[in-house]
């Protein structure tokens, strides 16, 4: 934030309420935003308590919406989602509950679709393709045992 521009506590409260209402935010994001506004720890904590009390902030709701968006739209795997939530200081209980909302069928469809698409894009022999696709899927956060199963199926289909 521009250091010359100062806001009153009520202006900051209104701005942060609007910011949190726009989309789900985690405590860490809100804390950092409030510190940029120049609030001290006492005012920051008071404002965060106010946001929690009036349901502007909810870690579980944030984790649920984060998981939903990342696995449905971006097609991320559980490992990558979990790592990003940990990076945002989301409690493990919230992360575990949010990851349980992932439907196994949709998750496997995403994995199969990504693997098949990448397999067809890559050039080289089966081993080279397998390594490249495996690296790609691991980067997306999918579990190695699932990756291995999917790639074995693709390799077997290619041999036929």
C-alpha positions, 0 to 999 in steps of 0.5 A, spaced: 500 500 500 502 507 498 505 509 505 502 516 504 495 514 504 492 513 511 486 510 512 482 510 519 480 504 522 473 504 520 475 505 513 480 499 513 474 495 516 469 497 511 475 495 505 477 489 508 469 486 509 468 488 502 475 484 500 473 478 504 466 478 501 468 478 494 471 471 495 473 467 501 480 469 504 484 465 509 487 468 515 494 469 513 492 473 507 487 478 511 493 478 516 498 480 511 493 485 508 491 489 514 499 489 516 500 493 509 494 498 511 499 499 517 495 496 523 498 494 529 497 487 532 492 489 537 487 492 531 489 487 526 487 481 531 481 485 533 479 486 526 480 479 524 476 477 530 470 481 528 471 478 521 470 471 524 464 473 528 460 476 522 462 470 518 467 474 513 472 469 514 472 462 515 478 457 514 474 451 513 469 454 508 476 457 504 479 450 504 473 447 501 472 452 496 480 452 494 479 444 494 473 445 489 476 450 484 483 447 484 481 440 483 475 441 478 478 447 474 485 446 474 485 439 475 490 439 481 492 433 485 491 432 492 498 433 494 499 439 490 492 442 493 495 440 500 501 443 499 498 450 497 493 450 503 499 448 508 503 454 505 497 458 507 497 456 514 490 452 514 489 448 520 490 440 518 483 438 520 480 443 515 485 441 510 483 433 511 476 435 511 476 439 505 480 433 501 475 428 503 470 432 499 474 430 492 470 425 489 474 419 487 470 418 480 472 425 478 479 425 481 480 419 477 477 422 470 481 428 471 488 424 472 486 419 466 484 425 461 491 429 463 495 423 462 492 421 456 492 428 453 500 428 455 501 421 452 499 423 445 502 430 445 509 427 447 514 424 442 519 418 443 519 411 445 514 408 451 519 409 456 521 416 454 513 418 454 512 415 461 517 419 464 515 425 461 508 424 463 509 421 470 513 428 471 508 432 469 502 428 473 507 428 479 508 436 478 500 436 478 500 433 485 497 426 483 499 420 487 505 416 484 501 409 485 495 412 481 500 415 476 503 408 475 497 405 474 494 410 469 501 410 465 501 402 465 494 402 462 496 407 457 503 403 455 499 396 455 494 400 450 499 402 446 502 395 445 496 392 443 
